[in-house]
Amino acid sequence: MGEVIAVASQKGGVGKTTTVVNLGASLAELGKRVLLVDVDPQGSVATSFGMSRYDVRAGILEVFTQDLPIREAIHRTEIEGLDIVPSNVWSDEEEKRNLMGAAAESKLRQALKPVRDEYDFILIDCPPNLGNLTFNALIAADSVLVPVQCEYYALKALGRFIKVIRSVKAQHNPSLRYRGFLLTMVDLRSNLARRVMEKVRYTLQDLVLDTIIPRNVRLAEVPYYGKPAVLFDRSAKGVAAYARLAKELLYGSTGQAFERAEVEEGAGVEAQVA
């Protein structure tokens, strides 16, 4: 059975979609079967693969509002082994309200059950808020990967988000665990970025992944090219970073298969971070 990983943060602009798209592509390049599920109404995953509304026959909107089997909303990509379920909400406010209103707590978990055995990893791209779509993803997930941008306000949001994850685990999903905290958009020339990195690693210790994602223009160009960065510039630092992240998730930093610590190991850190 494939592992379902929610890539989530209550703060926007921290690299959730960038991580979902480029990590998914890197895992597929390592021979894994990967499904990307976009529950963010902004629909950036489809854009990252050059898909417009005319390319999407069905997506997460029909899965939530019409109980469409998720298999019928899966779209292939040009990367072998990498499929997506797009968020086909095209800036229509009524569609957004319908999607959020249909997102009963366990809707996504039930929808994913028929396809879990078909994939090694299912990565869920969450909205930048703590609404019911994010809760759906956390309830459906086996683990959560939290991108953390190396700047002060991201730290403040992180403390609050840890509390939310603990609450979801306690009330809805007892098996939920951390896959790790991922430092993103890192500029090692910045004193602030280095201080934030030190603070996060000191506070969260082994919950922080070894891989860091640099601030890299090639990663920002993914929506422009309509494909993951690995398909248009393999030499980019960001591409190499996501390749390392994929290997770390598979094998750990020592080359051995591993699982990240349970959520309880992060208990109390919100006070230190916030």
Buried (B, 14 or more C-beta within 10 A) or exposed (E): EBBBBBBBBBBEBBBBBBBBBBBBBBBBBBEBBBBBBBBBBBBBBBBBBBBEEEEBEBBBBBBBBEEBEBEEBBBEBEBEBBBBBBBBBBEEEEBBEBBBEBBEBBBBBEBBEEBBEBBBBBBBBBBBEBBBBBBBBBBBBBBBBBBBBBBEEBBEBBBBBBEBBBEBBEEBBEEBBBBBBBBBBBEEEBEEBBEBBEBBBEBBEEBBBBBBBBBBEBBBBBBEBBBBBBBBBEEBBBBBBBBBBBBBBBEBEEEEEEEBBEBEBBEEBBEEBB
